[in-house]
Amino acid sequence: MTQRQQPPYEKPEGTPEFYVDAVNIETQLYGTTLQLGELRPDAPQLVKVTVKLSPQMAKVLSLILDSHVRQYETGIGPISIPKQLLHDLGLEDLI
């Protein structure tokens, strides 16, 4: 799987890293808010980080993520998503 080289970036020591398996997205006229978190059994979702994006950055992020997922599936294989989850999210027509 080849990826185009990304521009260099600086990641200071101590930069927090999070594993997330849940996202809430709110879109307003001037931006998008992502709340990334963790699902917990029998408890509300735990929000670990909130990210605010311009509409332009939200679009660029969606295109970059789509490209990376396509590259992954081409190189490694399909990613399975339960049909019920797609239905619950209203995404069944997109896949």
Z-matrix of the N, CA and C atoms (Angstrom, degrees):
N
C 1 1.445
C 2 1.518 1 107.65
N 3 1.323 2 117.64 1 116.64
C 4 1.450 3 120.39 2 179.10
C 5 1.518 4 109.94 3 -103.31
N 6 1.296 5 114.21 4 142.75
C 7 1.448 6 120.57 5 177.85
C 8 1.513 7 108.09 6 -125.66
N 9 1.334 8 115.64 7 146.45
C 10 1.446 9 118.80 8 175.25
C 11 1.512 10 108.70 9 -67.24
N 12 1.313 11 115.27 10 143.76
C 13 1.458 12 119.51 11 -177.83
C 14 1.523 13 109.68 12 -67.74
N 15 1.316 14 114.97 13 131.52
C 16 1.450 15 121.57 14 178.50
C 17 1.527 16 109.39 15 -84.47
N 18 1.333 17 117.47 16 151.81
C 19 1.454 18 118.34 17 175.61
C 20 1.528 19 109.90 18 -61.68
N 21 1.327 20 117.65 19 152.56
C 22 1.466 21 119.48 20 -179.40
C 23 1.526 22 110.54 21 -62.57
N 24 1.305 23 115.41 22 149.17
C 25 1.459 24 120.94 23 176.01
C 26 1.513 25 107.92 24 -140.97
N 27 1.314 26 114.47 25 160.37
C 28 1.461 27 120.41 26 179.39
C 29 1.520 28 108.70 27 -107.91
N 30 1.317 29 116.45 28 131.71
C 31 1.459 30 122.02 29 177.46
C 32 1.528 31 107.07 30 -122.92
N 33 1.340 32 116.38 31 97.82
C 34 1.459 33 119.22 32 -177.41
C 35 1.528 34 111.99 33 -60.46
N 36 1.320 35 115.65 34 148.66
C 37 1.466 36 120.48 35 176.22
C 38 1.523 37 108.84 36 -58.32
N 39 1.317 38 115.65 37 138.53
C 40 1.461 39 120.77 38 -179.67
C 41 1.517 40 113.88 39 89.21
N 42 1.351 41 117.41 40 1.52
C 43 1.456 42 119.18 41 177.05
C 44 1.519 43 108.51 42 -61.43
N 45 1.345 44 117.83 43 125.88
C 46 1.469 45 118.88 44 -177.04
C 47 1.526 46 112.07 45 -66.11
N 48 1.326 47 115.08 46 145.23
C 49 1.457 48 122.64 47 173.98
C 50 1.520 49 107.75 48 -124.78
N 51 1.338 50 115.69 49 141.98
C 52 1.452 51 121.01 50 -177.51
C 53 1.514 52 109.96 51 -133.49
N 54 1.330 53 116.06 52 140.79
C 55 1.463 54 120.77 53 166.06
C 56 1.523 55 106.00 54 -92.67
N 57 1.330 56 116.87 55 131.45
C 58 1.460 57 120.34 56 178.15
C 59 1.519 58 109.71 57 -129.92
N 60 1.325 59 115.24 58 146.30
C 61 1.461 60 120.37 59 175.30
C 62 1.526 61 110.96 60 -134.20
N 63 1.342 62 115.12 61 19.74
C 64 1.457 63 120.10 62 178.10
C 65 1.524 64 108.77 63 -149.24
N 66 1.320 65 115.43 64 147.60
C 67 1.460 66 120.24 65 177.68
C 68 1.521 67 109.37 66 -144.70
N 69 1.308 68 115.18 67 139.55
C 70 1.457 69 122.41 68 168.80
C 71 1.518 70 106.13 69 -117.30
N 72 1.326 71 116.81 70 135.66
C 73 1.458 72 120.99 71 -177.51
C 74 1.518 73 108.84 72 -125.61
N 75 1.321 74 115.29 73 129.17
C 76 1.460 75 121.73 74 174.02
C 77 1.518 76 107.21 75 -120.29
N 78 1.328 77 116.40 76 131.43
C 79 1.456 78 120.46 77 178.37
C 80 1.519 79 108.55 78 -117.46
N 81 1.318 80 114.57 79 127.98
C 82 1.451 81 122.02 80 177.25
C 83 1.527 82 107.94 81 -117.27
N 84 1.318 83 116.98 82 177.95
C 85 1.459 84 121.62 83 -178.48
C 86 1.520 85 111.71 84 -58.15
N 87 1.319 86 117.70 85 -40.24
C 88 1.467 87 120.74 86 -173.29
C 89 1.519 88 114.21 87 -109.27
N 90 1.320 89 118.24 88 10.67
C 91 1.447 90 117.87 89 178.29
C 92 1.510 91 113.72 90 174.64
N 93 1.310 92 113.70 91 178.37
C 94 1.456 93 123.11 92 179.93
C 95 1.515 94 108.19 93 -129.55
N 96 1.319 95 116.08 94 140.82
C 97 1.454 96 121.82 95 176.26
C 98 1.523 97 108.86 96 -117.60
N 99 1.336 98 115.61 97 126.27
C 100 1.458 99 121.97 98 174.61
C 101 1.512 100 108.28 99 -106.19
N 102 1.310 101 116.74 100 128.58
C 103 1.465 102 121.64 101 171.32
C 104 1.524 103 105.83 102 -111.59
N 105 1.324 104 115.84 103 109.56
C 106 1.456 105 121.97 104 -177.31
C 107 1.514 106 108.83 105 -100.80
N 108 1.320 107 116.17 106 134.92
C 109 1.452 108 118.36 107 -175.83
C 110 1.509 109 113.67 108 -157.81
N 111 1.307 110 113.02 109 -157.21
C 112 1.453 111 121.32 110 -173.51
C 113 1.523 112 109.33 111 -130.52
N 114 1.333 113 114.79 112 132.71
C 115 1.462 114 119.75 113 173.59
C 116 1.522 115 108.95 114 -74.52
N 117 1.333 116 115.94 115 141.97
C 118 1.460 117 120.74 116 177.81
C 119 1.517 118 108.37 117 -132.53
N 120 1.328 119 117.63 118 136.04
C 121 1.468 120 119.05 119 178.71
C 122 1.530 121 110.44 120 -64.96
N 123 1.301 122 115.03 121 133.64
C 124 1.473 123 122.13 122 175.22
C 125 1.520 124 113.36 123 56.83
N 126 1.340 125 117.30 124 30.38
C 127 1.466 126 121.05 125 177.13
C 128 1.526 127 107.89 126 -151.02
N 129 1.328 128 116.80 127 157.12
C 130 1.465 129 118.30 128 176.96
C 131 1.528 130 111.05 129 -62.61
N 132 1.308 131 114.62 130 155.26
C 133 1.463 132 120.74 131 176.36
C 134 1.534 133 109.10 132 -57.38
N 135 1.322 134 116.71 133 138.37
C 136 1.458 135 122.32 134 179.00
C 137 1.523 136 108.61 135 -95.28
N 138 1.335 137 117.80 136 112.37
C 139 1.459 138 121.68 137 178.17
C 140 1.522 139 108.21 138 -79.01
N 141 1.346 140 116.21 139 125.34
C 142 1.463 141 121.29 140 -178.95
C 143 1.519 142 112.32 141 -101.34
N 144 1.330 143 116.92 142 -29.18
C 145 1.462 144 120.22 143 -179.43
C 146 1.524 145 109.78 144 -156.69
N 147 1.313 146 115.74 145 144.53
C 148 1.456 147 122.61 146 174.06
C 149 1.523 148 107.63 147 -113.54
N 150 1.343 149 115.64 148 130.89
C 151 1.458 150 121.73 149 -179.39
C 152 1.525 151 107.65 150 -122.80
N 153 1.324 152 116.80 151 127.30
C 154 1.463 153 121.63 152 178.37
C 155 1.518 154 108.65 153 -107.51
N 156 1.349 155 115.83 154 131.62
C 157 1.455 156 122.54 155 -174.78
C 158 1.522 157 110.80 156 -127.88
N 159 1.329 158 115.73 157 148.53
C 160 1.461 159 120.19 158 168.93
C 161 1.529 160 108.03 159 -71.07
N 162 1.336 161 118.06 160 160.20
C 163 1.465 162 118.76 161 176.50
C 164 1.534 163 111.82 162 -57.67
N 165 1.326 164 116.54 163 -36.91
C 166 1.459 165 119.97 164 179.63
C 167 1.528 166 111.05 165 -65.25
N 168 1.334 167 117.36 166 -44.51
C 169 1.461 168 120.42 167 -179.62
C 170 1.519 169 110.53 168 -66.96
N 171 1.334 170 118.29 169 -36.12
C 172 1.468 171 121.19 170 177.30
C 173 1.530 172 109.85 171 -61.15
N 174 1.337 173 117.04 172 -41.60
C 175 1.469 174 120.77 173 179.19
C 176 1.527 175 109.98 174 -66.59
N 177 1.339 176 117.29 175 -45.74
C 178 1.463 177 120.82 176 179.52
C 179 1.525 178 109.69 177 -60.85
N 180 1.334 179 118.16 178 -43.76
C 181 1.457 180 121.57 179 179.19
C 182 1.523 181 110.99 180 -60.55
N 183 1.332 182 117.32 181 -42.47
C 184 1.471 183 119.48 182 179.85
C 185 1.528 184 110.85 183 -63.85
N 186 1.324 185 117.61 184 -38.74
C 187 1.466 186 120.92 185 178.87
C 188 1.521 187 111.39 186 -68.12
N 189 1.339 188 116.65 187 -41.42
C 190 1.471 189 120.51 188 178.83
C 191 1.524 190 110.37 189 -64.78
N 192 1.337 191 117.47 190 -46.09
C 193 1.468 192 120.38 191 178.82
C 194 1.525 193 111.20 192 -60.85
N 195 1.335 194 116.85 193 -43.25
C 196 1.461 195 120.43 194 178.97
C 197 1.527 196 110.50 195 -60.21
N 198 1.321 197 116.83 196 -43.24
C 199 1.457 198 121.11 197 179.21
C 200 1.527 199 111.41 198 -62.21
N 201 1.332 200 117.22 199 -43.64
C 202 1.466 201 120.62 200 -179.18
C 203 1.526 202 111.75 201 -67.31
N 204 1.326 203 117.19 202 -38.84
C 205 1.467 204 120.26 203 178.38
C 206 1.529 205 110.11 204 -65.62
N 207 1.334 206 117.28 205 -42.80
C 208 1.468 207 120.45 206 178.21
C 209 1.526 208 110.83 207 -61.84
N 210 1.337 209 117.76 208 -42.52
C 211 1.461 210 121.40 209 178.33
C 212 1.531 211 110.43 210 -62.75
N 213 1.323 212 116.75 211 -42.45
C 214 1.467 213 121.44 212 178.81
C 215 1.524 214 109.84 213 -59.77
N 216 1.326 215 116.30 214 -50.11
C 217 1.459 216 120.25 215 -176.75
C 218 1.529 217 111.74 216 -66.60
N 219 1.313 218 117.64 217 -32.78
C 220 1.462 219 120.71 218 176.67
C 221 1.524 220 110.51 219 -68.23
N 222 1.327 221 116.48 220 -42.00
C 223 1.457 222 120.27 221 -175.90
C 224 1.512 223 114.83 222 -84.90
N 225 1.328 224 117.42 223 -31.08
C 226 1.464 225 120.45 224 -172.45
C 227 1.528 226 112.41 225 -115.88
N 228 1.301 227 117.53 226 -41.97
C 229 1.461 228 121.03 227 179.81
C 230 1.514 229 111.23 228 141.44
N 231 1.317 230 116.63 229 168.16
C 232 1.454 231 121.34 230 -177.13
C 233 1.531 232 112.81 231 -60.69
N 234 1.310 233 115.04 232 146.16
C 235 1.464 234 122.42 233 174.06
C 236 1.518 235 106.63 234 -97.29
N 237 1.322 236 116.22 235 121.69
C 238 1.459 237 121.64 236 -177.58
C 239 1.531 238 110.49 237 -86.35
N 240 1.326 239 115.46 238 130.92
C 241 1.461 240 121.66 239 175.31
C 242 1.527 241 107.01 240 -125.62
N 243 1.332 242 117.92 241 127.66
C 244 1.474 243 119.52 242 -179.38
C 245 1.533 244 111.98 243 -57.24
N 246 1.320 245 116.02 244 136.24
C 247 1.464 246 121.26 245 -179.19
C 248 1.524 247 112.06 246 -57.71
N 249 1.331 248 117.03 247 -36.47
C 250 1.462 249 119.72 248 -179.57
C 251 1.524 250 111.24 249 -63.96
N 252 1.333 251 116.72 250 -38.88
C 253 1.464 252 120.41 251 178.22
C 254 1.526 253 110.38 252 -64.51
N 255 1.336 254 116.89 253 -45.03
C 256 1.461 255 120.03 254 177.02
C 257 1.523 256 110.89 255 -58.48
N 258 1.324 257 116.48 256 -42.79
C 259 1.466 258 120.99 257 178.08
C 260 1.529 259 110.86 258 -62.60
N 261 1.328 260 116.53 259 -47.84
C 262 1.464 261 120.59 260 -178.28
C 263 1.521 262 112.17 261 -60.54
N 264 1.331 263 117.03 262 -31.53
C 265 1.465 264 121.56 263 -179.49
C 266 1.523 265 112.41 264 -90.78
N 267 1.340 266 117.26 265 -3.24
C 268 1.447 267 121.24 266 -178.94
C 269 1.520 268 112.65 267 70.31
N 270 1.339 269 117.24 268 30.80
C 271 1.454 270 121.76 269 -175.64
C 272 1.520 271 114.16 270 -111.31
N 273 1.320 272 118.09 271 3.19
C 274 1.463 273 119.25 272 -173.57
C 275 1.525 274 113.38 273 -61.08
N 276 1.323 275 118.49 274 -26.73
C 277 1.465 276 120.99 275 179.80
C 278 1.525 277 112.12 276 -79.35
N 279 1.324 278 118.02 277 -12.71
C 280 1.462 279 120.93 278 -177.08
C 281 1.525 280 113.04 279 -89.64
N 282 1.338 281 116.52 280 -12.97
C 283 1.469 282 118.83 281 -177.79
C 284 1.512 283 109.30 282 -115.26
